[in-house]
Amino acid sequence: MTQTSRPALPAGIHELALGEDRLRDVLELDAWAFANSHTIDALAELPNPLPWDRTRGLSPDGHQLVAMHSSYRFSSTPVPGGRLDLSGLTWVGVHPQWRRRGLLRAMIAAHFANSLARSEPISVLFAAEPAIYGRFGYGLAARAASLTEARGAQLRPLDTEGLEIRIETLDFDRHNDLVGALHSGVDRPGWVTRSTEGQQRAWLSNSPAFTEGRELQRILVAERAGTPVGYSIFRRKPVWTDGGYPDYEVQVLETVAPEPAVAHLIWSRLLDLDLTTKVRSGMLPIDDPLFSLLVDVRVTDPTWSDQLWLRLLDVPTALAGRQYQAPVDAVIELTDADLPDNAGRWLLQAEPFAQARVSRTDRSPDLRMDVRELGAAYLGGTSLSELAGAGLVEELTPTSLARASAAFGWPQAPMASWIF
C-alpha cells in the first residue's frame, strides 16, 4: 500500500471538520467558487449529498470557511474485469479572495492521504477545469458523447416483442429502488453508483425551482411481464415559434438499457414525443448502441467531451485489481511527483482475463510514463499508443507499446452516467 504523510497546511490556515450544522456556510462557499443564480435559502431546501464524515474545510481563524473538499466512497466500482473501492473527489472550492495561497494543493494532498488510509487505491473526479487536475496526476480516463437527434430519427429495425413502456413523473419514493437496482447492475468500467440516500435524493430531486424553463423530470420505464428492465430519465422544454408552432426539446438525463431490444424501444419512444422537434442526449458512452441503431448518425451532430479523470493512488493494488484483454509481461517505469511510493519500475504480468501480478523489479523498463498517463489508460478508454503519439509515453523495447496497448484496452468504453 502506498503511504503518504499528513500534508502540512499553509501558514495560518486551520483544517475544519464540517458537519451538517455548517451547510449554509458550505453552500455560500460553493456559490462563491462556482457562481449560480439561486439563493442560499433555495439551495438549502434541496437534498444534500455530502458525506459529512469525509468533508473538510480550511479556515484562517478556525471558523471562517474559505476552502473545502469532500469525497464519496464508491464501493465495488467496475474496473476492467474487476471491482475496486474508489474515492470520488467532489465539492472542491476556494473562495476567490483566497486563491493562489496553496489551499488547493493542501486539500489535494489531504484527499490523497485520506483515501489511502481508507484503502481506496484510485481517485476519480469530474473536472470543472481540466488543466487544474492534470498537474496533480489525474489523467483523462473516460469520454462521453452527445447527440442532437431530430424527432422521428429512424432506427434500424429490431424485435421488441414482449416489452412495454410506461411514462410517469419522477418520484423518489416510487422510483428510487427501481433506478438503483437497474443502475447498479451495469458493469461498465467507471460506472460509479449512487449508494447513499443523500446521493440518490439529490439526483432524483424534482424541485420546481430548478427546472430552468423545463418541465419536471419524467421517467420512461421499459418492462417485460411487469418487471422493469430499463429506464430513461428526461424532461421537455416547451418552446413555441413566433408562428405558433411547437418546437419542444427533449433533454435525456440518464438511460440504462442493458439489452438491445430495451435500448431500441426506449429510444424509439424518446424520439417520437408529441410537440417535440429535437432530442438532446448527453452523457452517452462513446460505444453506446444508439450510434449503431441510428440509420443516419451524421445528422445528429455528434460531439464528445472529457468525462472521468482518474488518479492512481496505490499503483500495485490498482494494476492488480483489473484484468487485461491480451497477454502482458512488461516493466513500466513510472514517475509520480506527489506520491513517490508509486515511482520506479513495476513488473506487470497477466494472461488474458485473468488475475494480474504486479511487483517491484530491477529489470530494464519496456515503457516509461508519468502516473497521469497510466491513470488515463487504466480503464481502457485511452490507449497507451494514443498517449505515445502525443509524446507522453516512451517505448523502450520493440513492440512493447503495441502489446501493452492491446492489453490495457477493454471491450466496453468507460463512463460514469452522472456528474458527482
Secondary structure as GFF3:
##gff-version 3
##sequence-region A 1 420
A	DSSP	beta_strand	14	17	.	.	.	ID=ss1
A	DSSP	three_ten_helix	20	22	.	.	.	ID=ss2
A	DSSP	alpha_helix	23	34	.	.	.	ID=ss3
A	DSSP	alpha_helix	40	44	.	.	.	ID=ss4
A	DSSP	three_ten_helix	52	54	.	.	.	ID=ss5
A	DSSP	beta_strand	56	59	.	.	.	ID=ss6
A	DSSP	beta_strand	67	79	.	.	.	ID=ss7
A	DSSP	beta_strand	82	94	.	.	.	ID=ss8
A	DSSP	three_ten_helix	96	98	.	.	.	ID=ss9
A	DSSP	alpha_helix	103	117	.	.	.	ID=ss10
A	DSSP	beta_strand	122	126	.	.	.	ID=ss11
A	DSSP	alpha_helix	130	134	.	.	.	ID=ss12
A	DSSP	beta_strand	139	140	.	.	.	ID=ss13
A	DSSP	beta_strand	143	150	.	.	.	ID=ss14
A	DSSP	beta_strand	163	169	.	.	.	ID=ss15
A	DSSP	alpha_helix	172	184	.	.	.	ID=ss16
A	DSSP	alpha_helix	197	203	.	.	.	ID=ss17
A	DSSP	three_ten_helix	208	210	.	.	.	ID=ss18
A	DSSP	beta_strand	218	224	.	.	.	ID=ss19
A	DSSP	beta_strand	227	237	.	.	.	ID=ss20
A	DSSP	beta_strand	248	256	.	.	.	ID=ss21
A	DSSP	alpha_helix	260	270	.	.	.	ID=ss22
A	DSSP	beta_strand	276	285	.	.	.	ID=ss23
A	DSSP	alpha_helix	289	293	.	.	.	ID=ss24
A	DSSP	three_ten_helix	297	300	.	.	.	ID=ss25
A	DSSP	beta_strand	303	306	.	.	.	ID=ss26
A	DSSP	beta_strand	308	312	.	.	.	ID=ss27
A	DSSP	alpha_helix	315	320	.	.	.	ID=ss28
A	DSSP	beta_strand	328	335	.	.	.	ID=ss29
A	DSSP	three_ten_helix	340	342	.	.	.	ID=ss30
A	DSSP	beta_strand	344	350	.	.	.	ID=ss31
A	DSSP	beta_strand	357	360	.	.	.	ID=ss32
A	DSSP	beta_strand	367	370	.	.	.	ID=ss33
A	DSSP	alpha_helix	371	378	.	.	.	ID=ss34
A	DSSP	alpha_helix	384	389	.	.	.	ID=ss35
A	DSSP	beta_strand	393	395	.	.	.	ID=ss36
A	DSSP	alpha_helix	400	408	.	.	.	ID=ss37
###
